[in-house]
């Protein structure tokens, strides 16, 4: 398998507290605590709904195996063609990705070696973004069986002001809805986001033919 860890968590959100209060026409600070919780909840929903990172976060993606001779074990449910050929690229979850901080590979004794940047590049034209080998390069060998390859990267649009306006507007619509239904939240009711919010965010949803995020074997396979 493979795993994704948050190395540096976000310090900003899709909407600022001031933006939400302006949208709701709320003056004063009496509701700041409750609106702060709504702000975080809406941001979390937007990330989960679209599969994107909104404001800057740093992730560590650990891959178990990148060998060309991986056992072709198919996992998950499939809705389309998903062949498992040797991969020259690795999908980076939580796009858009702005940079790759480093790539390290681990020997069986847990010794880490930083892989030279001349071996790979970041494909930001694809969505999701992909880590891609350069021509003639191959993955390191002799990796430990678990978490043998580590890709540390920075994702997100940047600060709150850098998030696309359509996403911000959809989140404001959902924030307004949650604010109007505070009592329902306390009663434990499942509040479905309003249609206007999902419509505004729908163009930003990252979709794959396969419902299996590992795309075949233990790697986030690209091409």
C-alpha positions in Angstrom: 0.0 0.0 0.0 0.9 3.7 0.1 0.3 6.5 2.6 -0.1 10.2 2.7 0.9 12.4 5.7 0.4 16.1 6.3 3.9 17.4 7.1 2.9 21.1 7.5 -0.8 21.8 8.1 -2.6 24.7 6.5 -2.7 28.0 8.4 -5.3 29.7 6.2 -8.7 28.7 4.8 -10.8 29.2 1.7 -12.6 32.2 3.3 -11.5 34.6 5.9 -13.6 35.2 8.9 -14.2 38.8 7.7 -15.4 37.5 4.3 -17.9 35.2 6.0 -19.2 37.9 8.3 -19.6 40.3 5.4 -21.4 37.7 3.3 -23.8 37.0 6.3 -24.1 40.8 7.1 -23.0 40.1 10.7 -21.4 43.0 12.7 -19.6 42.6 16.0 -17.7 39.6 17.4 -20.3 37.7 19.4 -20.6 35.0 16.7 -16.9 34.8 15.9 -16.3 31.5 17.6 -19.3 29.7 16.0 -18.4 31.2 12.6 -14.8 30.1 13.0 -16.0 26.5 13.4 -18.2 26.9 10.3 -15.2 28.3 8.4 -13.1 25.3 9.1 -16.0 22.8 8.4 -16.7 24.4 5.0 -13.0 24.4 4.0 -12.8 20.7 5.0 -15.9 19.9 2.9 -14.5 21.8 -0.1 -11.3 19.8 0.0 -13.1 16.5 0.4 -15.7 17.3 -2.3 -13.2 18.4 -4.9 -10.1 16.3 -4.0 -8.0 19.4 -4.0 -6.0 21.3 -1.5 -7.2 24.8 -1.2 -4.6 26.7 0.9 -0.9 25.8 1.2 -0.1 22.5 2.9 3.0 20.3 2.7 2.5 16.5 2.3 4.6 13.4 2.4 3.6 10.6 0.1 5.1 7.3 0.9 5.2 4.5 -1.8 5.9 0.9 -1.0 7.1 -0.2 -4.4 8.0 1.3 -7.8 9.6 -1.7 -9.4 8.7 -2.6 -13.0 8.0 -6.2 -11.9 5.4 -5.5 -9.3 2.8 -8.3 -8.8 -0.2 -7.3 -10.8 -2.7 -7.4 -7.9 -5.9 -5.5 -8.7 -7.6 -3.8 -5.7 -10.9 -1.9 -5.4 -13.8 -1.5 -7.8 -13.4 -0.3 -11.3 -15.7 1.6 -13.6 -13.3 1.8 -16.6 -10.1 0.5 -18.1 -7.3 0.6 -15.6 -4.3 -1.5 -16.9 -1.3 -2.0 -14.6 1.7 -1.3 -16.8 5.1 -0.2 -15.5 4.7 3.4 -14.4 6.9 6.3 -15.3 4.9 8.7 -13.3 3.2 8.8 -9.9 0.0 10.7 -9.1 0.3 13.3 -6.4 -3.0 13.4 -4.4 -4.4 16.7 -3.2 -3.5 18.8 -6.2 -2.7 21.5 -7.3 0.9 20.9 -6.5 3.3 23.9 -6.6 6.6 22.2 -5.9 8.4 19.1 -4.9 10.5 19.7 -1.8 12.5 16.5 -2.0 12.4 12.8 -3.0 14.1 10.3 -0.7 14.4 6.5 -0.9 15.0 4.2 2.0 17.2 1.0 2.2 16.2 -2.0 4.3 18.2 -0.6 7.2 16.1 2.6 7.1 19.0 4.6 5.7 17.6 7.6 3.7 19.1 8.9 0.5 18.0 12.1 -1.2 17.4 11.5 -4.9 18.8 14.0 -7.3 16.3 16.4 -8.9 17.8 15.6 -12.3 15.9 12.3 -12.2 12.4 13.7 -12.2 10.2 16.7 -12.8 6.8 17.9 -11.7 3.9 17.7 -14.2 1.6 20.5 -13.3 -0.3 20.5 -16.6 -2.0 17.2 -15.6 -4.8 17.2 -13.0 -4.0 15.7 -10.6 -0.4 16.7 -10.7 2.2 14.0 -11.3 5.7 13.2 -10.3 7.4 12.0 -13.6 10.7 10.4 -14.4 12.9 12.1 -16.9 13.8 10.3 -20.1 16.2 7.4 -19.6 15.9 7.5 -15.8 14.7 4.6 -13.6 13.5 4.4 -10.0 16.0 3.5 -7.3 16.4 -0.2 -6.4 16.9 -2.0 -3.2 14.1 -0.2 -1.4 12.7 -1.5 1.9 9.4 -3.3 1.6 7.3 -0.6 3.2 7.4 3.1 2.6 10.5 2.8 0.4 10.0 6.0 -1.5 9.1 9.4 0.0 7.9 12.3 -2.1 7.5 15.6 -0.1 5.6 18.3 -1.9 3.8 21.5 -1.4 0.1 21.7 -2.6 -2.6 24.3 -2.7 -3.4 27.5 -4.4 -1.6 29.6 -1.9 -3.3 31.9 0.6 -7.0 32.5 0.9 -6.9 35.3 -1.6 -5.4 32.9 -4.2 -8.2 30.4 -4.2 -10.4 30.7 -7.3 -13.4 33.0 -6.7 -15.9 30.3 -7.8 -14.7 28.0 -5.0 -14.8 30.9 -2.5 -18.4 31.8 -3.5 -19.5 28.1 -3.2 -18.0 27.9 0.3 -19.7 31.1 1.3 -23.0 29.7 0.2 -22.4 26.6 2.3 -21.3 28.7 5.3 -24.5 30.7 5.1 -26.5 27.5 5.0 -24.7 26.1 8.1 -25.1 29.3 9.9 -28.9 29.2 9.3 -29.1 25.6 10.6 -26.9 25.8 13.7 -29.6 24.1 15.8 -29.8 21.2 13.3 -26.0 20.7 13.7 -26.4 20.5 17.5 -29.2 17.9 17.0 -26.8 15.7 15.0 -28.7 16.0 11.8 -26.8 15.4 8.5 -26.9 18.6 6.6 -26.5 18.2 2.8 -24.7 21.1 1.1 -27.0 23.4 -0.8 -27.1 22.8 -4.6 -25.7 26.2 -5.4 -22.5 25.2 -3.4 -22.0 21.9 -5.2 -22.7 23.5 -8.6 -20.1 26.1 -8.0 -17.5 23.6 -7.0 -18.4 20.8 -9.5 -16.0 22.1 -12.2 -13.1 21.7 -9.8 -13.8 18.1 -8.8 -10.9 15.8 -9.7 -12.2 12.6 -11.3 -10.5 9.3 -12.2 -11.9 6.3 -14.1 -10.9 4.0 -11.2 -12.4 4.3 -7.7 -9.2 2.8 -6.3 -6.7 5.6 -5.4 -3.7 3.3 -5.7 -4.6 2.6 -9.4 -3.7 -1.1 -9.4 -0.8 -2.1 -7.1 0.9 -0.4 -4.2 1.7 2.8 -6.1 -0.2 5.9 -7.2 0.3 5.0 -10.8 0.3 7.6 -13.6 1.5 6.7 -17.1 
